[in-house]
Structures are given as structure tokens and as C-alpha cells.
Amino acid sequence: MKNAYIKFILAAVIFGTNGIIASHIPLSSYEIVLTRTVLGVFFLLILATARREWGSLRRASRTSLVWLVLSGLFLSGNWLFLYEAYQHIGVSLATLMCYCGPILIMILSYFVFHEPFTVPKVSAMVIVTVGILCINGAADQAHGLSWGLVCGFLSAVCFALLVIAMKKVI
């Protein structure tokens, strides 16, 4: 159990420093995403080979494989738009815009999976939306609607679609 906590903390630290590190890399957002994707593919290929898990991929249904490919595209879109937003509006605002994703997931889940809206879900959506509007609304009034804010929102859309696609795989 202690090992699981260490892995969780390490993952949180890596994820939390993602924007800070990316904002100091002298590459375009497209180059960063391409590099991350290629490195991720190689790592997963090595891991799947070492664990001999290719059989599970061969046994997967075509529908699952299509959803897996779509998930990869949505993940790439999330990264691409998020890193582009980092470069235009900074890490803090871009991250806040990306956090619209869970709201979109709850809305899409209602239509895709017929998950009902409950009072806690609707309350959380309203609170988060008001918070995001308060914080990003001030930035919008100061600078106007920018490409960075649009990219931040598109990263949230891709994140929501990624989660929905992964739920379809399972």
C-alpha cells in the first residue's frame, strides 16, 4: 500500500510540474507534443514487450481498438491545445481553462451514457463554472478573448472526449 502512495505522489508531482517545465522548453507546442507522443509510444512498446501483453491487444474487439485510437487522438489534442495555451496565456490560466474538462465530462456523460444529473453534480458544475468565469472573466476583460483562452478551452474539450472515449473502451 505504501508503494501505491509513493507512485501516486510521484505522478501528481510530475503532472503538477508539467506546465512549468513546458513553459521553459524552447520548442513550439507542436514539437513538444510530437516529442512526448513519440517517447510515450516507445515506452509503451518496450513495456508491452517486457510484460508480454501483446495478446490482450490481439484479443481486443475492433470497436475497442477504434476507441483506443480515438483516445490517442484526443490525448494528443489535449496536449497540443494545452501547450499552445501555456505559451499564449501562461500556465495558470491555461490550467484553469483545462479544468473545464470535468464539467464537460458530466454533461457529455448525460447524453452518451445516460448518467443522470444529481444535485451534487449540478452544484459542483455551477460552483466550478462560476469560479472559472470569475478568474478567467477578469483575464478576458483585461486582454479580450485570445487564442490562448480558446486553446485552453479546446484542451478541456479534448480532455472530456478522451475520458468519454476511454469509458467506451471499457
Backbone bond lengths (Angstrom), bond angles and torsions (degrees), N, CA, C in turn:
res aa  C-N    CA-C-N  psi(-1)  N-CA   C-N-CA  omega(-1)  CA-C   N-CA-C  phi
1 M - - - 1.446 - - 1.518 111.32 -
2 K 1.342 115.95 -38.03 1.456 120.23 179.70 1.526 110.85 -62.98
3 N 1.347 116.17 -36.84 1.454 121.24 178.18 1.530 111.52 -62.49
4 A 1.332 117.32 -37.20 1.459 121.84 178.50 1.528 110.70 -65.03
5 Y 1.329 117.88 -39.84 1.464 120.90 177.51 1.519 111.42 -64.24
6 I 1.318 116.05 -40.76 1.468 119.60 179.28 1.524 110.11 -63.60
7 K 1.328 117.26 -43.45 1.467 121.02 177.99 1.530 110.98 -62.69
8 F 1.329 115.86 -41.98 1.464 119.79 179.68 1.526 110.94 -63.72
9 I 1.308 117.46 -45.57 1.468 121.53 179.79 1.524 110.23 -63.57
10 L 1.322 117.14 -42.87 1.458 120.77 178.39 1.528 111.22 -61.68
11 A 1.331 116.66 -43.65 1.467 120.71 178.12 1.531 110.91 -62.62
12 A 1.328 117.33 -41.40 1.461 121.10 179.39 1.525 111.45 -64.81
13 V 1.324 116.94 -40.20 1.471 120.60 178.65 1.524 110.45 -65.94
14 I 1.330 116.46 -44.43 1.467 119.81 178.74 1.518 110.44 -61.59
15 F 1.333 116.79 -46.49 1.464 120.21 179.90 1.529 111.11 -65.15
16 G 1.312 116.79 -39.98 1.458 121.11 -177.61 1.515 113.88 -68.23
17 T 1.318 117.60 -28.91 1.469 120.44 180.00 1.527 112.15 -93.60
18 N 1.315 117.04 -0.57 1.456 123.00 -177.50 1.531 112.66 -53.27
19 G 1.308 117.82 -52.11 1.460 121.82 -177.27 1.516 112.73 -67.09
20 I 1.312 115.94 -39.71 1.467 120.00 -179.33 1.516 110.02 -63.77
21 I 1.312 116.82 -46.47 1.463 120.79 179.85 1.528 110.41 -65.73
22 A 1.329 116.96 -44.63 1.466 120.54 -177.85 1.520 112.08 -63.50
23 S 1.330 117.36 -32.61 1.467 119.17 -179.05 1.522 111.98 -70.76
24 H 1.335 117.81 -14.50 1.469 121.08 178.88 1.523 113.01 -103.20
25 I 1.326 118.05 1.89 1.457 121.51 178.66 1.527 108.11 -86.93
26 P 1.340 117.64 125.34 1.465 119.90 -175.54 1.531 113.30 -81.78
27 L 1.324 116.78 46.50 1.458 121.89 177.08 1.520 108.29 -124.13
28 S 1.325 115.71 160.50 1.463 118.90 175.19 1.523 109.02 -72.29
29 S 1.315 115.96 163.64 1.463 119.58 179.80 1.523 110.80 -61.52
30 Y 1.326 117.15 -33.64 1.459 120.82 179.54 1.529 110.94 -65.32
31 E 1.319 116.58 -41.61 1.466 120.96 179.71 1.536 111.21 -68.07
32 I 1.323 116.28 -38.26 1.467 119.76 178.19 1.526 110.45 -63.97
33 V 1.322 116.69 -45.38 1.468 120.66 -179.22 1.524 110.56 -65.42
34 L 1.325 117.51 -42.14 1.461 120.25 178.59 1.523 110.51 -61.57
35 T 1.321 117.14 -44.60 1.465 121.21 179.56 1.521 110.74 -62.38
36 R 1.333 117.14 -46.91 1.472 120.72 179.12 1.525 111.28 -61.07
37 T 1.324 116.33 -41.32 1.458 120.27 -178.08 1.524 111.16 -66.53
38 V 1.312 116.51 -45.95 1.473 120.13 179.86 1.533 110.48 -62.99
39 L 1.333 116.84 -45.19 1.465 119.79 178.00 1.532 111.08 -62.22
40 G 1.322 117.17 -40.67 1.460 120.86 178.43 1.520 112.44 -63.54
41 V 1.331 117.19 -41.08 1.462 121.06 178.74 1.526 110.13 -63.32
42 F 1.331 116.75 -46.80 1.465 119.32 179.22 1.526 111.51 -61.86
43 F 1.318 117.22 -42.24 1.458 120.64 179.06 1.528 111.14 -62.20
44 L 1.327 116.77 -44.44 1.465 119.93 179.80 1.521 112.01 -67.54
45 L 1.338 117.56 -36.63 1.462 120.09 176.44 1.525 111.09 -63.20
46 I 1.318 116.58 -44.19 1.469 120.80 178.29 1.527 110.43 -63.75
47 L 1.325 116.46 -44.48 1.463 120.69 -179.78 1.525 111.80 -63.80
48 A 1.333 117.05 -44.98 1.469 120.63 179.81 1.521 111.12 -64.29
49 T 1.332 116.43 -37.06 1.461 119.93 178.40 1.524 110.69 -69.26
50 A 1.326 117.09 -43.91 1.468 120.56 -179.02 1.528 111.58 -65.02
51 R 1.311 117.50 -33.93 1.467 120.94 -178.29 1.530 112.36 -93.29
52 R 1.326 116.38 -2.31 1.469 122.64 -179.24 1.539 111.14 54.21
53 E 1.309 115.42 53.50 1.465 120.41 -177.49 1.528 113.17 -108.04
54 W 1.314 117.87 19.65 1.461 120.22 179.96 1.528 111.74 -69.37
55 G 1.317 117.32 -25.52 1.462 120.95 -179.11 1.513 112.63 -62.14
56 S 1.323 116.71 -38.27 1.466 119.07 -179.53 1.520 111.01 -66.49
57 L 1.317 117.39 -30.67 1.466 120.54 177.87 1.529 110.07 -71.95
58 R 1.333 116.72 -37.44 1.466 120.27 178.79 1.529 111.57 -68.70
59 R 1.336 116.92 -30.63 1.472 120.90 -178.94 1.530 112.62 -82.98
60 A 1.312 117.47 -9.35 1.469 120.06 -177.72 1.525 110.48 -68.96
61 S 1.314 114.82 146.45 1.470 119.39 178.89 1.527 110.28 -73.11
62 R 1.315 115.37 160.72 1.465 119.41 178.31 1.527 111.67 -60.88
63 T 1.299 115.86 -38.89 1.463 120.17 179.34 1.531 110.34 -60.78
64 S 1.326 116.78 -44.06 1.460 120.31 178.48 1.519 111.21 -63.06
65 L 1.328 116.69 -40.23 1.463 119.90 179.26 1.529 111.64 -65.03
66 V 1.326 116.22 -38.82 1.472 119.60 177.28 1.525 109.99 -63.00
67 W 1.330 116.77 -44.35 1.467 119.82 179.05 1.521 111.54 -65.98
68 L 1.338 117.25 -33.55 1.467 120.44 176.33 1.528 111.27 -65.44
69 V 1.325 116.53 -43.09 1.466 120.03 177.99 1.531 110.13 -64.24
70 L 1.318 116.69 -43.65 1.464 119.93 176.77 1.527 111.07 -60.88
71 S 1.322 116.52 -39.10 1.465 120.35 177.68 1.526 110.63 -60.05
72 G 1.320 116.40 -43.29 1.460 120.12 177.55 1.517 112.10 -61.94
73 L 1.325 116.85 -40.53 1.472 120.26 177.86 1.526 110.98 -65.89
74 F 1.328 117.18 -41.60 1.463 119.90 178.82 1.524 111.53 -66.86
75 L 1.332 117.25 -37.23 1.463 120.24 176.54 1.525 110.21 -63.61
76 S 1.319 116.59 -43.75 1.467 119.81 177.69 1.527 111.13 -62.11
77 G 1.333 116.15 -41.51 1.463 119.45 177.55 1.516 112.02 -63.38
78 N 1.337 116.35 -40.54 1.460 120.45 177.20 1.515 110.71 -59.43
79 W 1.323 116.84 -48.53 1.463 120.82 179.84 1.524 111.30 -63.46
80 L 1.330 115.61 -45.25 1.460 120.04 -176.87 1.524 111.08 -59.76
81 F 1.313 116.80 -50.07 1.459 119.85 -178.95 1.528 111.98 -69.93
82 L 1.326 116.92 -34.94 1.459 119.64 179.55 1.530 110.83 -66.20
83 Y 1.332 117.69 -45.30 1.464 120.14 179.76 1.521 111.83 -68.48
84 E 1.312 116.51 -33.59 1.470 119.67 175.46 1.527 109.32 -65.89
85 A 1.322 117.28 -41.27 1.466 120.93 177.32 1.526 110.79 -64.39
86 Y 1.346 117.51 -39.54 1.463 120.32 176.79 1.519 110.94 -54.66
87 Q 1.323 116.00 -42.89 1.462 119.79 -176.75 1.524 112.79 -71.85
88 H 1.327 117.31 -28.88 1.466 120.11 -175.70 1.527 114.07 -93.06
89 I 1.335 117.12 -39.39 1.468 118.78 -174.79 1.520 113.62 -123.21
90 G 1.320 117.59 1.12 1.453 120.17 178.26 1.519 112.33 92.17
91 V 1.315 114.11 165.95 1.461 121.41 -174.16 1.524 111.68 -67.24
92 S 1.329 117.60 -43.08 1.465 119.70 -173.27 1.527 112.46 -64.77
93 L 1.329 117.77 -51.56 1.466 119.70 -179.08 1.522 111.86 -68.18
94 A 1.325 116.95 -38.55 1.466 119.85 179.33 1.527 110.43 -62.68
95 T 1.315 116.58 -42.02 1.459 120.55 179.06 1.522 110.99 -64.81
96 L 1.323 116.97 -41.35 1.469 119.85 177.70 1.524 111.42 -62.84
97 M 1.315 116.38 -39.85 1.463 118.71 178.36 1.528 110.75 -65.32
98 C 1.320 116.37 -39.26 1.466 120.37 179.17 1.529 110.74 -64.51
99 Y 1.318 116.78 -27.83 1.461 120.29 179.54 1.527 113.03 -75.11
100 C 1.315 117.75 5.35 1.462 120.48 167.79 1.528 110.15 -74.52
101 G 1.329 116.47 -15.19 1.460 122.00 -177.12 1.523 114.65 -53.18
102 P 1.344 119.12 -48.96 1.469 118.26 179.55 1.530 114.02 -60.22
103 I 1.313 117.32 -31.69 1.461 119.54 176.19 1.528 109.38 -64.94
104 L 1.318 115.65 -45.34 1.460 120.18 179.35 1.525 111.32 -64.29
105 I 1.340 117.09 -35.49 1.465 120.96 177.88 1.528 110.06 -61.90
106 M 1.331 116.95 -45.16 1.468 119.87 -179.81 1.528 110.79 -63.52
107 I 1.326 116.73 -39.02 1.472 119.76 179.47 1.521 110.40 -68.20
108 L 1.340 117.21 -46.99 1.466 120.56 179.84 1.524 112.15 -65.19
109 S 1.325 116.97 -35.31 1.471 120.44 179.64 1.520 111.50 -62.76
110 Y 1.318 116.16 -31.51 1.461 120.00 177.36 1.533 109.79 -62.43
111 F 1.333 116.85 -42.88 1.464 120.75 -176.63 1.533 112.61 -83.30
112 V 1.327 117.54 -37.81 1.463 120.60 -175.03 1.524 111.98 -83.60
113 F 1.328 117.29 -45.90 1.462 121.68 -174.80 1.528 113.11 -107.39
114 H 1.317 116.93 0.60 1.463 122.93 -179.56 1.525 111.89 58.20
115 E 1.340 116.10 35.08 1.457 120.94 175.45 1.520 108.32 -78.06
116 P 1.304 117.64 127.61 1.471 119.52 -175.21 1.534 112.17 -72.35
117 F 1.316 114.06 152.11 1.459 119.74 171.06 1.524 107.59 -78.83
118 T 1.300 116.81 129.56 1.462 121.32 177.04 1.526 107.80 -113.08
119 V 1.313 115.65 166.31 1.466 119.69 179.65 1.530 111.56 -59.36
120 P 1.335 119.17 -45.12 1.472 118.02 177.97 1.528 113.14 -62.15
121 K 1.351 117.38 -38.67 1.467 120.04 179.21 1.526 111.06 -64.79
122 V 1.312 116.37 -48.34 1.468 120.32 -178.60 1.530 110.02 -65.12
123 S 1.311 117.47 -40.44 1.472 120.51 177.65 1.520 110.69 -61.00
124 A 1.328 116.49 -44.80 1.467 120.21 179.35 1.521 111.01 -63.76
125 M 1.340 116.97 -41.93 1.465 119.84 178.98 1.521 111.09 -61.87
126 V 1.312 116.86 -42.90 1.470 120.51 -179.46 1.528 110.41 -65.58
127 I 1.314 117.47 -45.67 1.471 121.12 -178.82 1.523 110.65 -62.20
128 V 1.335 116.66 -46.70 1.469 119.71 -179.18 1.526 110.70 -65.71
129 T 1.319 117.02 -42.17 1.467 120.11 179.79 1.516 111.01 -62.64
130 V 1.316 117.73 -43.93 1.466 120.77 178.35 1.528 110.25 -62.36
131 G 1.323 116.80 -42.95 1.462 120.28 178.37 1.513 112.45 -61.97
132 I 1.317 116.87 -45.07 1.467 120.94 179.43 1.520 110.43 -64.84
133 L 1.335 117.45 -40.60 1.469 120.04 178.45 1.527 111.45 -65.66
134 C 1.323 116.86 -38.46 1.462 119.65 178.66 1.531 111.33 -64.07
135 I 1.313 116.23 -45.60 1.464 119.60 -176.73 1.521 110.88 -75.78
136 N 1.323 116.94 -51.56 1.461 119.57 -177.92 1.516 111.93 -76.07
137 G 1.332 117.23 -25.51 1.462 119.77 177.08 1.514 111.82 -63.47
138 A 1.329 116.59 -37.58 1.463 120.07 176.66 1.520 110.66 -64.91
139 A 1.328 116.91 -40.42 1.467 120.05 177.77 1.521 110.35 -67.65
140 D 1.336 116.75 -37.77 1.459 120.86 179.84 1.527 110.75 -65.22
141 Q 1.333 117.37 -41.04 1.463 120.33 178.32 1.514 111.60 -67.09
142 A 1.317 116.38 -35.27 1.469 120.07 -178.43 1.517 111.53 -74.14
143 H 1.320 117.73 -39.41 1.463 120.36 -172.98 1.523 113.78 -118.42
144 G 1.309 118.69 -7.17 1.450 121.20 -175.09 1.517 110.58 79.16
145 L 1.314 115.59 169.17 1.456 120.07 178.16 1.521 108.03 -66.53
146 S 1.309 116.07 125.59 1.456 119.56 -175.81 1.522 110.84 -120.54
147 W 1.316 114.98 165.74 1.449 121.33 176.27 1.529 109.64 -60.78
148 G 1.313 118.09 -34.37 1.454 121.81 179.08 1.518 111.99 -62.59
149 L 1.336 117.67 -43.13 1.469 120.95 177.75 1.524 110.87 -66.20
150 V 1.321 116.80 -39.03 1.468 120.49 177.51 1.527 109.92 -63.52
151 C 1.336 116.74 -44.24 1.467 120.36 178.16 1.528 111.11 -62.88
152 G 1.329 117.34 -38.85 1.455 120.55 177.26 1.521 111.63 -61.27
153 F 1.329 115.81 -42.82 1.464 119.23 178.61 1.530 110.83 -68.50
154 L 1.335 117.29 -40.41 1.463 119.81 178.31 1.530 111.72 -64.36
155 S 1.332 116.67 -30.98 1.470 118.80 175.09 1.529 109.88 -65.62
156 A 1.327 116.52 -36.87 1.464 120.63 176.94 1.528 110.84 -66.17
157 V 1.319 117.01 -40.20 1.469 120.97 178.24 1.524 109.92 -62.62
158 C 1.332 116.91 -46.17 1.465 120.33 179.08 1.525 111.40 -64.41
159 F 1.337 117.18 -37.09 1.466 120.63 176.91 1.524 110.25 -62.69
160 A 1.322 116.83 -45.37 1.467 120.65 179.83 1.530 110.57 -62.70
161 L 1.325 116.77 -43.37 1.460 120.03 178.77 1.531 111.60 -65.61
162 L 1.332 116.54 -34.58 1.467 120.85 175.91 1.525 110.77 -61.05
163 V 1.316 116.71 -48.28 1.466 120.06 -179.45 1.528 111.10 -64.10
164 I 1.317 117.08 -42.33 1.463 120.83 179.15 1.535 109.68 -62.81
165 A 1.330 117.16 -44.23 1.473 120.42 179.75 1.521 110.99 -63.97
166 M 1.328 117.74 -39.98 1.468 119.94 179.29 1.536 110.92 -67.50
167 K 1.322 117.33 -33.01 1.465 119.23 176.16 1.532 110.47 -68.48
168 K 1.339 117.42 -29.42 1.462 121.06 178.04 1.526 110.74 -72.38
169 V 1.342 117.75 -29.59 1.463 121.36 179.30 1.516 109.84 -67.35
170 I 1.314 115.89 -41.61 1.470 120.99 -174.85 1.465 110.93 -78.53
